[in-house]
Amino acid sequence: QVQLVESGGGLVQAGGSLRLSCAASGTIGSLNAMGWYRQAPGKQRELVASITSGRDTRYADSVKGRFTISRESAKNTVYLQMNSLKPEDTAVYYCAAGKIAVVHGLTDYWGQGTQVTVSS
């Protein structure tokens, strides 16, 4: 079993920054990829960013250039640094992990989510 716990969400003014953290515990040795999804009310869940064990990263077009995903293997933790935040970034952000990948349909584990609210 793998457990994912997110933290770092909150309320921030447009243009500000937040850093989300996701701590993984349990049988994490088999995980190849971790990432972040987000879901706003009335919208589909969107894969924001992902990172593999080889440090290969991918970003959604909507956040490219503003968000950065990273991981610290020693802490079993993945981060999402969010800069230049916009009101459109307001959503519940979910940490995700997969044995192969975290694209839709292949994600194996999910965190409970952390709320990010960006005010105008």
Buried (B, 14 or more C-beta within 10 A) or exposed (E): EBBBBBBBBEEBEBEEEBBBBBBBEEEBEEBEBBBBBBBBEEEEBBBBBBBBEEEEBBBBEEBEEBBBBBBEEEEBBBBBBBBEBBEEBBBBBBBBBBBEBBBEEEBBBBBEBBEBBBEE
